[in-house]
Amino acid sequence: MSGNSGRCFWQTILLLGGAALLYVTWRQPDFRATRTRAEPVAPSPAWRGNPGNQVFHTVGCRYYDAPGCTTRFRRREDAIRAGYRACKVCNP
């Protein structure tokens, strides 16, 4: 193996007289190029609400990804306090 993908590789040198010498070269991987910081992943909101009809939905609802569901809530109580009512399909 050669290049940055291999950690060690074999090299063969032919000496005069037909004899061959085999040696291994160990290379440390370059972590500077591959090391990245993991971005914190924000938890997806469990509830989404439609400001047009004031109805909120949970993740499994067929209306959760509707284009009108633009308001996001972390808790069910937050949606109710904001004046939204629960969806009659998913009944969150």
N, C-alpha and C positions, 0 to 999 in steps of 0.2 A: 504494500500500500504506500502511496506517496501523497504529498500535498498536506493540507491542513486536516484532512479527514482522518488520517492515521496517527496513532500515538507512537508507533515504532515501525520501522521498516528495515528490511534486509538489504544489505549491499554485498555484492560479490566482486572481489578484485582478482583478476587473473594475474598470476605472477609468471615470471619467465620460467620456462621448463615445464609448463603445463599444470603446475600446482595451483590450487585455488584457495583463497582465504575468505572466510565468511565471517562477517561481524554485524552486530546489531547496533543501531543508533537509536537512542531513546530521546524523544522530543516531548517536552511539556506542552500540553494544549494551551492555546492562547485564549484565555478566558475574557480578556478585555473586549474582544470583538463580539463575543456571544453573550456576555452578561448584560442583562437588562433588568431594570427595576419593574417589579410587578405593580401595575396600577391597581389601587384598591377598587374592588367591584362594588358598586352601589347596589343594594338589594332592589330588585324590581318591585314596584308598588303592587300590593296584593289587590288593590281595588282601583278601578278607573270609573270616572263619572262623565256623563254627557251634560254639559252646561245648558244645552238647548231644552232638554226635557227633564233635567234634574234627577236622572236615574243613575245609580252606580252599579257596577258589575264586578264579579270576582274573576280570578284567572281562568277558570274552566268554562266560563260562559261564552256562548257563541257571539255575543255582542261586545266582548271585552276588547277586541282589536278593531272595533268599528271606527271609521274615520272621525266620527263626532265625539268619541271618548277621549277627550284631551286633558281632563282634570285627573290628577293622580292623588291617591290617598294612601297613607301607610297603615291606617287603622280604620275599621268600620265605623267607629264612633266619630272619627274626624269627618267622614262623609255625611253622617246624620246631622252633626252639628252645623255643617255648611248648608243644610237645607235639602240635601239629596235624599231620595227614597230608594229602597232596595229594589232590584230588578225582580220581576215576577217569574222570570224564566230560571235564573240561577239561584234566587232567593238567598243572597249572601248573609 
